[in-house]
């Protein structure tokens, strides 16, 4: 139990410190790397409460895909560091306000959880029912039965967002000769070369 | 006396820590030896393909060649370019090597021979293999060199693309197994060798193997280090042991993906024929033989095939493998559901 508490405080401290470094570090590449560190430690916190599926998904989706794309973009940008720092004080009050609101909401949520309101007891009932099986199975059962339509709608929202992104970036450039793999592979010797017997001193 | 010892190693935290350390060493040391000899076997296989002899000077049959190479890398000077980002430049090869090693924690070598028998073993492997890209991309950026940077970008794009189809291959296998635990995956494939998943899921096995080539940046997908265009790709600026770590990490990753292929499709530790003389051979030997077979195909492709062009690589990943594997997931799910073969939870 002591070991677990120790692990919790280590993970939590590193998460908070890394999150702070994301905001204050001067180099945006360092910011992304600290963000990855924060994700990792959040995954560790999930593992500690026994939510191994969510921990792994956090690493696969956020660290393995989202943060790679962040890093890609940040590395390719030609960023002027001094220019980037100029607006810091101007934006600080807004950021602090948003942070305070989020923190208050989180506290409120934890307070409700402690008081044991209706929704939370409902969730707990679920928890008691599925505790006998591992939590990957438990999530699957709830997701594909009770919340099936919501799950499908979430998928559709993502699909629409994806199509939107493609439509926004699609440019039709005239005069571009495309690679057509099928045609290239199906080309035969007869179509592509002709063998010519050139008479000496006669030319083609 | 024995009872005392057993209780020390199973209940005392110090004893448990010792056991854990011993388990880690028992996996890591043979792995590093295999990595060393994989470089030797690789060179011997290419040499045979090209009608040469390969390394044959250091030791009998050149067997000490990998250690001579390792010693050379250790003794050379580690050069950090003056315009490079020092900290990240050193951290990058460490990440590349470490991610290749930690994944072995969940690989089952025999029935019950696994360090961490966790319920989400497949997801853990998938998560760790998606981290390998960071070593490469950080190396490319920290080197502050155009060749290294271009190599890193190519590598990152390639690994992210092929991870998608590997993900679908994993989903098909776990549909057939009904569990994310790697030991359960092997246990679901017991019996004759045609019960292993390579036959019922043959297209997925092929896609998995080709994606594994792309994940490990091996020929025909070694664009990140194509020497004709990018010098040596992301490790252009690296020397001595920092380069050595990338090199070892690449080979450890190859062995890891071969082990994953053996677990998912070739029945892990099971013997191909479930009768007396074959079942007497320890499971770990069968497992090693299967890994060796897949590794031989890795070397064989490297010795035989030319390199893909970049647009062909992306076309293969996104326009061929992604639709085929997605379709195969749906087909497998449909067959399992309507055939009544869905694994019982």
Interface residues (C-beta under 8 A of the other chain):
Chain A: X3 X29 X33 X36 X52 X53 X56 X57 X59 X60 X63 X64 X65 X68 X71 X72 X75 X76 X133 X134 X136 X137 X179 X181
Chain B: X13 X88 X118 X119 X120 X123 X124 X126 X127 X130 X131 X133 X134 X137 X138 X141 X149 X153 X156 X160 X163 X180 X311 X312 X315 X345
